[in-house]
């Protein structure tokens, strides 16, 4: 599912995917120092979703990577920390 979503979004590099045992449904994307991005999906979210819904979740997280939202979130956090 992840590789297919990467193909649809024209993303050559497929990030690592991890499943975390957690009772709270959630998914998120991270990249350490802008390198080696990965996606984490909680097991409870996977339990709630069928294959199409899971692929939509993965595509949503890939969209964050493709649009480099992590960079903007980091800059926002730095700016808000400096304003305190």
C-alpha positions as CSV (number, residue, x, y, z in Angstrom):
1,X,0.0,0.0,0.0
2,X,2.8,2.4,0.9
3,X,4.7,1.8,-2.3
4,X,1.6,2.2,-4.4
5,X,0.8,5.5,-2.6
6,X,4.4,6.7,-3.2
7,X,4.0,5.9,-6.9
8,X,0.7,7.8,-7.2
9,X,2.3,10.8,-5.5
10,X,5.4,10.5,-7.7
11,X,7.7,10.0,-4.7
12,X,10.8,8.1,-5.6
13,X,11.9,7.4,-2.1
14,X,9.7,5.2,0.0
15,X,9.9,6.1,3.7
16,X,10.2,3.5,6.4
17,X,6.9,2.5,8.0
18,X,6.5,1.5,11.6
19,X,3.4,0.1,13.5
20,X,3.3,1.2,17.1
21,X,1.1,-0.7,19.6
22,X,-1.1,2.0,21.0
23,X,-4.8,2.0,21.9
24,X,-5.2,5.6,20.7
25,X,-5.8,5.7,16.9
26,X,-3.2,8.0,15.3
27,X,-0.6,8.3,12.5
28,X,2.3,10.7,12.1
29,X,5.3,11.4,10.0
30,X,8.8,12.3,11.2
31,X,12.3,12.9,9.7
32,X,15.4,13.2,11.8
33,X,17.4,16.3,10.7
34,X,15.4,16.3,7.4
35,X,16.8,12.8,6.5
36,X,15.4,9.3,6.6
37,X,11.7,10.1,6.9
38,X,9.4,7.6,8.4
39,X,5.7,7.0,9.1
40,X,4.3,5.7,12.3
41,X,0.8,4.2,12.4
42,X,-0.8,3.1,15.6
43,X,-2.1,-0.5,15.7
44,X,-5.5,0.6,16.9
45,X,-5.9,2.8,13.8
46,X,-5.1,-0.2,11.5
47,X,-7.7,-2.2,13.4
48,X,-10.4,0.4,12.5
49,X,-9.5,0.7,8.8
50,X,-9.8,-1.4,5.7
51,X,-7.1,-1.5,3.0
52,X,-8.4,1.6,1.1
53,X,-8.7,3.6,4.3
54,X,-5.2,2.6,5.4
55,X,-3.8,3.6,2.0
56,X,-5.6,7.0,2.4
57,X,-3.9,7.5,5.8
58,X,-0.5,6.6,4.3
59,X,-1.1,9.0,1.4
60,X,-2.0,11.7,3.8
61,X,1.2,11.2,5.8
62,X,3.2,11.1,2.5
63,X,1.6,14.4,1.6
64,X,3.1,16.0,4.7
65,X,6.6,14.7,3.6
66,X,6.1,15.8,0.0
67,X,5.1,19.3,1.1
68,X,7.8,19.5,3.7
69,X,5.4,20.3,6.4
70,X,7.9,19.1,9.0
71,X,10.2,22.0,8.2
72,X,7.4,24.6,8.6
73,X,6.2,23.0,11.9
74,X,9.8,23.1,13.2
75,X,10.2,26.7,12.2
76,X,6.9,27.5,13.9
77,X,7.9,25.8,17.1
78,X,11.2,27.7,17.1
79,X,9.5,31.0,16.5
80,X,6.9,30.4,19.2
81,X,9.6,29.3,21.7
82,X,11.4,32.6,21.0
83,X,8.3,34.6,21.6
84,X,7.8,33.4,25.1
